[in-house]
Amino acid sequence: MHSRRPETLKIDISKYRGVEEDSLLRWFVELDDAIRARRIDDGDMQVAFAQSNLAGRAKTWALGLKLHDPYAFGSLEVFKSRLRQTFEPPRAEFRARTELLKLKQGKRAVHAYAQHTRHLTSCISSNPVDEHTLVSVFMQGLADGPVKTHLFRLELDSLEQAISIAEQEDFSLRQARASSTSYRQPRRYDNGGPEPMELCYVEREGSLYRLQEVAEMQQMSKDRTLRLRV
């Protein structure tokens, strides 16, 4: 019997152009995921796949190096290292670490705040922040409210655990608010007595009665004047 070949998943990744708007570290994460999904085990094939997903300045740079030295990228790690040295903004990790430690939720939704925390964490690769510090930073940065209070009652071991619980709690709270606003308490009237009338309706009825009474008095006065003249 022929052994069954493992299935591969062709994941497309974004092109890295070597411009400031592109996050190199995020592109590395996409690249590694795609290589694993496609089951590319050969080192040369990994480098070739990585090069095929370059564009603009980055592609021109890589082709220039290969023309000068066909073995410029001996492995995927060498390729990443040389790409980082050329295109990664100076002190990028220091800036990401500084922003992470000062990060606050502010007016953002919990999910958006969590995603930004993940992004900054992924930008710190050479000297990663330990999990307990990440949990503490994430919890301290949450806006004051039920979600933050709930997390501080728990013992959390990782950032992903804290994010998962925070998003679940936020979802439950939003569902509860939606249910409370859509439900209205029905009016109840005693069967033995008259239904209560709205105050504005009572005042309106009283005004109409007074106007009718004044009109009747004026008519009676006119009739009395006519009789006297006759």
Residue frames as qw, qx, qy, qz and C-alpha x, y, z in Angstrom:
[[0.000, 0.885, 0.465, 0.000, 0.00, 0.00, 0.00],
 [0.371, 0.500, -0.032, 0.782, 1.15, 3.51, -0.82],
 [0.300, -0.442, -0.491, 0.688, 1.60, 5.78, 2.17],
 [0.111, 0.871, 0.448, 0.169, -0.74, 8.71, 2.08],
 [0.401, 0.278, -0.090, 0.868, 0.99, 12.03, 1.57],
 [0.139, -0.546, -0.517, 0.644, 0.15, 14.67, 4.16],
 [0.241, 0.817, 0.460, 0.251, -2.22, 17.31, 2.89],
 [0.371, -0.088, -0.049, 0.923, -0.92, 20.80, 2.31],
 [0.069, 0.858, 0.472, -0.191, -2.72, 24.10, 2.65],
 [0.462, 0.340, 0.196, 0.795, -1.81, 26.87, 0.24],
 [0.207, -0.833, -0.349, 0.376, -1.92, 30.04, 2.31],
 [0.423, 0.668, 0.123, 0.599, -1.34, 33.31, 0.48],
 [0.464, -0.586, -0.253, 0.614, 0.59, 36.01, 2.29],
 [0.174, 0.968, 0.083, -0.159, 0.99, 39.73, 1.71],
 [0.712, 0.480, -0.071, 0.508, 3.92, 41.07, -0.29],
 [0.498, -0.707, -0.065, 0.498, 6.70, 42.74, 1.67],
 [0.487, 0.813, 0.137, 0.289, 7.78, 45.91, -0.16],
 [0.636, -0.039, -0.186, 0.748, 10.41, 47.28, 2.20],
 [0.037, -0.604, -0.097, -0.790, 8.48, 50.46, 2.97],
 [0.052, -0.222, 0.592, -0.773, 7.75, 51.98, 6.37],
 [0.678, -0.124, 0.021, -0.724, 4.05, 51.05, 6.23],
 [0.856, 0.043, -0.498, -0.131, 4.90, 47.33, 6.05],
 [0.603, -0.631, 0.433, -0.227, 5.61, 45.51, 9.31],
 [0.435, 0.484, -0.758, -0.055, 8.57, 43.20, 8.71],
 [0.165, -0.185, 0.888, -0.388, 8.02, 41.16, 11.87],
 [0.681, 0.260, 0.403, -0.554, 4.36, 40.62, 11.04],
 [0.683, 0.524, -0.383, -0.335, 5.39, 39.53, 7.53],
 [0.154, 0.401, -0.893, 0.136, 7.80, 37.01, 9.08],
 [0.470, 0.037, 0.732, -0.492, 4.89, 35.53, 11.06],
 [0.748, 0.458, 0.059, -0.477, 2.80, 35.23, 7.88],
 [0.472, 0.578, -0.648, -0.153, 5.77, 33.67, 6.05],
 [0.086, -0.277, 0.920, -0.262, 6.41, 31.03, 8.73],
 [0.621, 0.204, 0.552, -0.518, 2.72, 30.08, 8.86],
 [0.718, 0.545, -0.164, -0.401, 2.58, 29.68, 5.08],
 [0.306, 0.520, -0.797, -0.020, 5.76, 27.56, 4.98],
 [0.294, -0.103, 0.878, -0.363, 4.39, 25.22, 7.65],
 [0.680, 0.360, 0.360, -0.527, 0.99, 24.98, 5.96],
 [0.682, 0.596, -0.317, -0.281, 2.59, 24.20, 2.60],
 [0.911, -0.281, 0.275, 0.123, 5.02, 21.75, 4.26],
 [0.564, 0.748, -0.276, 0.215, 8.08, 23.27, 2.62],
 [0.827, -0.524, 0.088, 0.184, 10.96, 21.49, 4.37],
 [0.758, 0.232, 0.099, 0.602, 13.84, 22.13, 1.98],
 [0.338, -0.625, -0.107, 0.696, 15.91, 25.18, 2.94],
 [0.181, -0.083, 0.461, 0.865, 16.46, 26.41, -0.62],
 [0.100, -0.526, -0.722, -0.438, 12.75, 26.09, -1.36],
 [0.297, -0.749, -0.474, 0.354, 11.92, 28.06, 1.78],
 [0.254, -0.471, 0.130, 0.835, 14.19, 30.90, 0.65],
 [0.071, 0.150, 0.651, 0.741, 12.75, 30.78, -2.88],
 [0.173, -0.676, -0.704, -0.133, 9.20, 30.95, -1.51],
 [0.295, -0.713, -0.266, 0.578, 10.13, 33.88, 0.72],
 [0.212, -0.271, 0.352, 0.871, 11.72, 35.74, -2.21],
 [0.023, 0.381, 0.744, 0.548, 8.64, 35.16, -4.35],
 [0.231, -0.797, -0.558, 0.011, 6.64, 37.18, -1.82],
 [0.326, -0.478, -0.027, 0.815, 8.84, 40.26, -1.99],
 [0.361, 0.783, 0.425, 0.275, 7.91, 43.35, -4.00],
 [0.010, 0.993, 0.000, 0.115, 9.18, 46.84, -4.73],
 [0.023, 0.834, -0.517, 0.194, 12.43, 47.88, -3.03],
 [0.676, -0.397, 0.603, -0.145, 12.73, 44.60, -1.14],
 [0.899, 0.318, 0.299, 0.041, 12.52, 42.51, -4.31],
 [0.486, 0.825, -0.218, 0.188, 15.08, 44.71, -6.08],
 [0.281, -0.745, 0.570, -0.202, 17.42, 44.40, -3.10],
 [0.815, -0.172, 0.548, -0.074, 17.17, 40.60, -2.97],
 [0.828, 0.528, 0.153, 0.110, 17.72, 40.18, -6.72],
 [0.232, 0.886, -0.359, 0.182, 20.75, 42.47, -6.57],
 [0.478, -0.588, 0.637, -0.139, 22.35, 40.36, -3.85],
 [0.873, 0.093, 0.479, -0.018, 21.61, 37.11, -5.70],
 [0.668, 0.735, -0.051, 0.109, 23.15, 38.48, -8.91],
 [0.044, 0.818, -0.528, 0.223, 26.30, 39.39, -7.01],
 [0.078, -0.320, 0.914, -0.237, 26.36, 36.19, -4.96],
 [0.623, -0.125, -0.597, -0.490, 24.02, 33.28, -5.87],
 [0.628, -0.278, -0.693, 0.218, 24.53, 31.85, -2.37],
 [0.025, -0.445, 0.247, -0.861, 23.85, 35.09, -0.51],
 [0.670, -0.319, 0.214, -0.635, 20.95, 33.46, 1.35],
 [0.224, 0.273, -0.935, 0.042, 22.24, 30.14, 2.66],
 [0.150, -0.356, -0.904, 0.185, 19.10, 29.49, 4.71],
 [0.175, -0.770, -0.494, -0.362, 15.79, 31.06, 5.64],
 [0.519, -0.743, -0.220, 0.361, 17.29, 32.40, 8.87],
 [0.460, -0.193, 0.231, 0.835, 20.11, 34.09, 6.95],
 [0.082, 0.508, 0.535, 0.670, 17.54, 35.57, 4.55],
 [0.349, -0.830, -0.428, -0.076, 15.49, 36.96, 7.47],
 [0.569, -0.574, -0.075, 0.584, 18.56, 38.33, 9.23],
 [0.361, -0.004, 0.331, 0.872, 19.83, 40.22, 6.17],
 [0.071, -0.636, -0.547, -0.540, 16.34, 41.49, 5.38],
 [0.454, -0.799, -0.361, 0.160, 15.96, 42.74, 8.95],
 [0.531, -0.398, 0.061, 0.746, 19.34, 44.50, 8.92],
 [0.240, 0.183, 0.441, 0.846, 18.42, 46.31, 5.70],
 [0.203, -0.484, -0.483, -0.701, 14.78, 47.26, 6.16],
 [0.467, -0.630, -0.594, 0.182, 13.82, 47.14, 9.84],
 [0.033, -0.896, -0.002, -0.442, 13.43, 50.69, 11.21],
 [0.370, 0.342, -0.605, 0.616, 16.14, 51.65, 13.72],
 [0.079, -0.068, 0.683, -0.723, 15.30, 50.86, 17.35],
 [0.541, -0.218, -0.484, -0.652, 11.96, 49.38, 16.26],
 [0.620, -0.300, -0.715, 0.118, 11.86, 46.90, 19.15],
 [0.250, -0.138, -0.464, 0.839, 12.69, 49.60, 21.70],
 [0.304, -0.068, -0.096, -0.945, 9.81, 51.75, 20.43],
 [0.637, -0.236, -0.612, -0.405, 7.43, 48.78, 20.43],
 [0.531, -0.239, -0.698, 0.418, 8.42, 47.84, 23.99],
 [0.060, -0.071, -0.296, 0.951, 7.98, 51.42, 25.21],
 [0.461, -0.124, -0.284, -0.832, 4.55, 51.71, 23.59],
 [0.630, -0.227, -0.731, -0.133, 3.48, 48.32, 24.96],
 [0.409, -0.215, -0.651, 0.603, 4.37, 49.17, 28.56],
 [0.091, 0.186, 0.219, -0.954, 2.34, 52.42, 28.33],
 [0.216, -0.216, -0.722, -0.621, -0.58, 50.97, 26.37],
 [0.297, 0.211, 0.584, -0.725, -4.13, 51.89, 27.47],
 [0.285, 0.457, 0.830, 0.148, -7.49, 50.79, 26.10],
 [0.067, 0.162, -0.078, -0.981, -8.94, 54.30, 26.06],
 [0.603, 0.304, 0.161, -0.720, -12.08, 54.48, 23.91],
 [0.382, 0.289, -0.793, -0.376, -11.20, 51.38, 21.88],
 [0.902, -0.167, -0.136, -0.374, -13.24, 48.20, 22.05],
 [0.709, -0.494, 0.503, -0.010, -11.75, 45.33, 24.05],
 [0.889, 0.265, 0.317, 0.200, -11.06, 43.36, 20.86],
 [0.459, 0.829, -0.087, 0.309, -9.23, 46.27, 19.19],
 [0.314, -0.823, 0.431, -0.196, -7.17, 46.83, 22.35],
 [0.850, -0.236, 0.468, 0.048, -6.28, 43.12, 22.49],
 [0.804, 0.510, 0.175, 0.251, -5.24, 43.08, 18.82],
 [0.206, 0.898, -0.256, 0.294, -2.97, 46.09, 19.31],
 [0.578, -0.642, 0.492, -0.108, -1.39, 44.40, 22.33],
 [0.911, 0.084, 0.376, 0.148, -0.74, 41.29, 20.24],
 [0.608, 0.747, 0.002, 0.270, 0.81, 43.38, 17.45],
 [0.069, -0.880, 0.401, -0.244, 3.22, 45.19, 19.77],
 [0.762, -0.414, 0.496, -0.041, 4.17, 41.90, 21.43],
 [0.885, 0.322, 0.273, 0.194, 4.97, 40.35, 18.05],
 [0.393, 0.866, -0.155, 0.267, 7.29, 43.28, 17.28],
 [0.301, -0.750, 0.553, -0.204, 9.54, 42.36, 20.23],
 [0.960, 0.156, -0.218, -0.080, 11.43, 39.24, 19.17],
 [0.528, 0.488, -0.562, 0.410, 15.08, 39.53, 20.25],
 [0.133, 0.072, -0.732, 0.664, 14.28, 39.99, 23.95],
 [0.385, -0.487, -0.613, -0.489, 10.59, 39.09, 24.45],
 [0.361, -0.417, 0.351, -0.757, 8.56, 40.37, 27.39],
 [0.053, -0.009, -0.977, 0.206, 7.73, 37.58, 29.85],
 [0.278, -0.459, -0.749, -0.390, 4.13, 36.36, 30.09],
 [0.343, -0.615, -0.586, 0.401, 3.44, 37.60, 33.62],
 [0.144, -0.372, 0.013, 0.917, 4.51, 41.12, 32.65],
 [0.126, -0.148, -0.619, -0.761, 2.34, 40.96, 29.52],
 [0.315, -0.562, -0.762, -0.064, -0.67, 39.89, 31.59],
 [0.299, -0.581, -0.380, 0.655, -0.08, 42.70, 34.08],
 [0.069, -0.204, 0.262, 0.941, 0.32, 45.32, 31.33],
 [0.196, -0.307, -0.726, -0.584, -2.83, 44.15, 29.54],
 [0.342, -0.619, -0.696, 0.126, -4.95, 44.15, 32.71],
 [0.263, -0.515, -0.219, 0.785, -3.68, 47.53, 33.91],
 [0.038, -0.100, 0.396, 0.912, -4.38, 49.06, 30.51],
 [0.090, -0.506, -0.815, -0.267, -8.02, 47.96, 30.42],
 [0.223, -0.468, -0.054, -0.854, -10.61, 50.69, 30.97],
 [0.177, -0.044, 0.743, -0.643, -12.18, 50.70, 34.43],
 [0.688, 0.013, -0.190, -0.701, -15.33, 48.59, 34.43],
 [0.905, -0.158, 0.253, -0.304, -16.75, 45.08, 34.84],
 [0.879, 0.391, -0.246, 0.117, -14.24, 43.44, 32.46],
 [0.278, 0.607, -0.549, 0.503, -11.22, 44.77, 34.33],
 [0.545, -0.446, 0.454, -0.546, -12.78, 43.94, 37.70],
 [0.977, 0.028, 0.045, -0.208, -13.50, 40.37, 36.57],
 [0.755, 0.463, -0.383, 0.264, -9.93, 39.79, 35.37],
 [0.028, 0.608, -0.561, 0.562, -8.41, 41.06, 38.61],
 [0.773, -0.328, 0.324, -0.436, -10.32, 38.35, 40.49],
 [0.982, 0.187, -0.021, -0.012, -8.54, 35.61, 38.52],
 [0.494, -0.586, 0.539, 0.349, -5.05, 34.13, 38.44],
 [0.744, 0.655, 0.007, -0.132, -3.94, 34.30, 34.81],
 [0.766, -0.321, 0.398, 0.389, -0.86, 32.60, 33.37],
 [0.467, 0.085, 0.517, 0.712, -0.62, 34.01, 29.84],
 [0.145, 0.284, -0.104, -0.942, -1.58, 36.99, 27.71],
 [0.334, -0.083, -0.727, -0.595, -3.75, 34.85, 25.43],
 [0.286, -0.423, -0.838, 0.193, -5.68, 33.52, 28.43],
 [0.054, -0.464, -0.342, 0.815, -6.27, 37.07, 29.69],
 [0.214, 0.184, -0.386, -0.878, -7.39, 38.25, 26.24],
 [0.306, -0.214, -0.866, -0.332, -9.74, 35.29, 25.77],
 [0.224, -0.511, -0.735, 0.385, -11.46, 35.83, 29.14],
 [0.000, 0.411, 0.109, -0.905, -11.67, 39.61, 28.62],
 [0.263, 0.066, -0.551, -0.789, -13.33, 39.21, 25.21],
 [0.313, -0.347, -0.878, -0.107, -15.78, 36.61, 26.56],
 [0.169, -0.520, -0.569, 0.614, -16.74, 38.87, 29.46],
 [0.089, 0.319, -0.141, -0.933, -17.12, 41.88, 27.15],
 [0.282, -0.110, -0.749, -0.590, -19.34, 39.86, 24.78],
 [0.274, -0.455, -0.831, 0.163, -21.56, 38.70, 27.67],
 [0.079, -0.489, -0.338, 0.801, -21.98, 42.27, 28.92],
 [0.184, 0.198, -0.371, -0.888, -22.92, 43.57, 25.47],
 [0.304, -0.250, -0.854, -0.339, -25.44, 40.76, 25.04],
 [0.217, -0.506, -0.712, 0.436, -27.00, 41.56, 28.42],
 [0.035, 0.411, 0.076, -0.908, -27.28, 45.27, 27.53],
 [0.243, 0.030, -0.622, -0.744, -28.90, 44.46, 24.20],
 [0.297, -0.373, -0.876, -0.073, -31.45, 42.19, 25.88],
 [0.155, -0.514, -0.554, 0.636, -32.34, 44.75, 28.54],
 [0.107, 0.340, -0.118, -0.927, -32.91, 47.57, 26.03],
 [0.299, -0.045, -0.717, -0.628, -35.07, 45.44, 23.73],
 [0.323, -0.424, -0.844, 0.061, -37.37, 44.24, 26.57],
 [0.205, -0.341, 0.103, -0.912, -40.10, 46.53, 27.95],
 [0.071, 0.174, 0.860, -0.474, -42.16, 45.75, 30.99],
 [0.158, -0.470, -0.674, -0.548, -45.84, 45.41, 29.95],
 [0.278, -0.296, 0.230, -0.884, -48.38, 47.67, 31.64],
 [0.255, -0.291, -0.915, 0.112, -50.62, 46.06, 34.19],
 [0.347, -0.326, -0.011, -0.879, -54.06, 47.38, 35.13],
 [0.241, 0.070, 0.834, -0.492, -56.33, 46.28, 37.95],
 [0.101, -0.317, -0.824, -0.459, -59.41, 44.59, 36.52],
 [0.179, -0.640, -0.701, 0.261, -61.58, 46.03, 39.26],
 [0.088, -0.756, -0.171, 0.626, -60.90, 49.70, 38.58],
 [0.522, 0.845, 0.069, -0.096, -60.64, 52.17, 35.72],
 [0.794, 0.220, 0.037, 0.565, -57.49, 52.25, 33.63],
 [0.339, -0.662, -0.056, 0.666, -55.13, 55.05, 34.65],
 [0.472, 0.842, 0.212, 0.156, -55.06, 58.04, 32.33],
 [0.615, 0.151, -0.048, 0.772, -51.95, 59.86, 31.27],
 [0.214, -0.610, -0.308, 0.698, -51.47, 63.23, 32.98],
 [0.043, -0.198, 0.358, 0.911, -51.14, 65.12, 29.71],
 [0.170, -0.364, -0.783, -0.475, -54.41, 63.60, 28.51],
 [0.263, -0.660, -0.634, 0.306, -56.18, 64.64, 31.74],
 [0.167, -0.507, -0.048, 0.844, -54.87, 68.19, 31.42],
 [0.027, -0.011, -0.586, -0.810, -55.93, 68.36, 27.77],
 [0.219, -0.521, -0.798, -0.211, -59.45, 67.14, 28.63],
 [0.255, -0.649, -0.463, 0.547, -59.69, 69.70, 31.44],
 [0.103, -0.323, 0.206, 0.918, -58.71, 72.54, 29.11],
 [0.130, -0.230, -0.721, -0.640, -61.32, 71.52, 26.55],
 [0.258, -0.616, -0.737, 0.105, -63.99, 71.39, 29.26],
 [0.203, -0.591, -0.236, 0.744, -63.12, 74.90, 30.45],
 [0.016, -0.129, 0.441, 0.888, -63.22, 76.30, 26.91],
 [0.202, -0.410, -0.795, -0.399, -66.63, 74.73, 26.34],
 [0.274, -0.644, -0.602, 0.384, -67.89, 76.17, 29.62],
 [0.136, -0.445, 0.020, 0.885, -66.72, 79.70, 28.70],
 [0.075, -0.077, -0.634, -0.766, -68.35, 79.43, 25.26],
 [0.241, -0.549, -0.792, -0.114, -71.68, 78.39, 26.82],
 [0.235, -0.637, -0.397, 0.617, -71.58, 81.33, 29.27],
 [0.060, -0.271, 0.276, 0.920, -70.88, 83.76, 26.42],
 [0.154, -0.279, -0.762, -0.564, -73.82, 82.36, 24.43],
 [0.263, -0.637, -0.699, 0.194, -76.14, 82.68, 27.46],
 [0.185, -0.523, -0.145, 0.819, -75.04, 86.31, 27.89],
 [0.041, 0.044, -0.515, -0.855, -75.85, 87.07, 24.23],
 [0.229, -0.458, -0.811, -0.284, -79.30, 85.46, 24.54],
 [0.258, -0.642, -0.539, 0.480, -80.06, 87.47, 27.67],
 [0.114, -0.368, 0.114, 0.916, -79.05, 90.74, 25.93],
 [0.119, -0.161, -0.683, -0.702, -81.33, 90.01, 22.97],
 [0.257, -0.582, -0.772, 0.000, -84.32, 89.34, 25.23],
 [0.214, -0.588, -0.324, 0.710, -83.82, 92.64, 27.04],
 [0.011, -0.188, 0.364, 0.912, -83.77, 94.54, 23.73],
 [0.210, -0.351, -0.781, -0.472, -86.99, 92.90, 22.66]]
